[in-house]
Amino acid sequence: MQTFSKSFTQQEPIPDSAIEAAVAVMRSGRLHRYNLAEGERGETALLEQEFADSLGAAYCLACASGGYAMQIALRAAGLQSGDKVLCNAFTLSPVPGSIHGVGGVPVLVDIKDDTTVDIDDLRLAAKESGARFFLLSHMRGHIGDMEAIVEICNDLGIILIEDCAHTMGASWKGRPSGTFGKVGCFSTQTYKHLNSGEGGLLTTDDPEIMRRAVILSGSYMLFDRHLAAPAADSFGDVRLQTPNCSGRMDNLRAAVLRPQLAELAERRERWNRLYRVLEEGFGQAESIVLIPRPPEEDFVGSSIQFRLPDLPRDRIEAFISGCERRNIPLKWYGRYEPEDYTSRYDSWRYLGNTRRVPNTEKVLASLCDLRIPLTFNESDCAEIVQLVSESLKESDKSDMANKER
Ligand SMILES: *Cc1c(COP(=O)(O)O)cnc(C)c1O
């Protein structure tokens, strides 16, 4: 049997310019972001400035991880212990984890067949729960109808926070993802669009939220060393009223990220070329239903999803194991036991009783997912299409054999 030879978890090397910048930081010994020589601005502050500029946001804070960015976004936006926070039920485990970590109570919102948030259920869940916050994940890079979402949030007095872990570099009707809500949260963990191992970025136009976020992230009284934050003399009482919950980024990671940020648009083009090969190929296969990509959405195709809505469970199981035998680790959100990154809302037992989300249940039951690392080329993607299609056909035969038995 033909098997795929490359690894779906192998990212590109860090660019040479980033390695050199990182080595320079190490030679200086000044890894802590506030440890600056006379007149030096520091890699972390420069990264914040460049990232804010790339989005057209007023402020940016670099921090320890994407999950941490969401935690301080919620706190800086005024979350108190016990407050309810809406979140789409199809998301990654750090989202409910972040809400839980700052004392919030996640309220699940159902999704549509295209995996984006169900606007009607959002309105319903908001009214039922009285939640004042909505932490919206643009899960796997699919952006919902942002105008409608923003309108509901404005109508009901809900503070929107965007989780842009999969939409860094993406936009909706030309406006960058992360600039629709009060706060945008991004991750620079290895499998996202920029790679510093771990890391997070928070953006906002709101000076009060930014002041609180800076102090929360552990700035001590050194907030005058930021280049993308409100003026130091505006920190007044905030600096005394806000706890220090240490979670800074360091100059080493920032040095690794800055040259990558400069490449983001070019990476997006490369990702989307690979995505289109997979999309077109899977589109030909019987039983596969792709997630539509609306023209308003300028996405970054760093992963691809599809559904198999008409296939019975045992056929999907046979298909997935056929892919695995071909060395294609297709992730399936319908698995009862969570595996790798595919844990789902019903694996987060610490949430206790949650709202029913029947369409999420239906969609996830057949939803498949593949990462697209940039170490692949277009012919790798064509080979993946061929192997996946083969496995799909083969699973049909095994299904028939089962029935005959
Ligand atoms: C990766 C991810 C996060 C969290 O990012 P970390 O930097 O790993 O904490 C949040 N949301 C989604 C959807 C993610 O994929």
The ligand as an SDF file (V2000), in Angstrom:
LIG
                    3D

 15 15  0  0  0  0  0  0  0  0999 V2000
   -3.9090   27.0740   20.2520 C   0  0  0  0  0  0  0  0  0  0  0  0
   -5.2380   27.6400   20.5570 C   0  0  0  0  0  0  0  0  0  0  0  0
   -5.4440   28.4560   21.6660 C   0  0  0  0  0  0  0  0  0  0  0  0
   -4.4390   28.6870   22.7460 C   0  0  0  0  0  0  0  0  0  0  0  0
   -3.1980   28.9820   22.3860 O   0  0  0  0  0  0  0  0  0  0  0  0
   -1.9180   28.5730   23.2960 P   0  0  0  0  0  0  0  0  0  0  0  0
   -0.9150   29.5560   22.8520 O   0  0  0  0  0  0  0  0  0  0  0  0
   -1.5950   27.1570   22.9850 O   0  0  0  0  0  0  0  0  0  0  0  0
   -2.3260   28.7790   24.7200 O   0  0  0  0  0  0  0  0  0  0  0  0
   -6.6850   29.0040   21.8270 C   0  0  0  0  0  0  0  0  0  0  0  0
   -7.6810   28.7800   20.9700 N   0  0  0  0  0  0  0  0  0  0  0  0
   -7.5450   27.9890   19.9110 C   0  0  0  0  0  0  0  0  0  0  0  0
   -8.7050   27.7940   18.9990 C   0  0  0  0  0  0  0  0  0  0  0  0
   -6.3190   27.4000   19.6720 C   0  0  0  0  0  0  0  0  0  0  0  0
   -6.1670   26.5780   18.6230 O   0  0  0  0  0  0  0  0  0  0  0  0
  1  2  1  0
  2  3  1  0
  2 14  2  0
  3  4  1  0
  3 10  2  0
  4  5  1  0
  5  6  1  0
  6  7  2  0
  6  8  1  0
  6  9  1  0
 10 11  1  0
 11 12  2  0
 12 13  1  0
 12 14  1  0
 14 15  1  0
M  END
$$$$
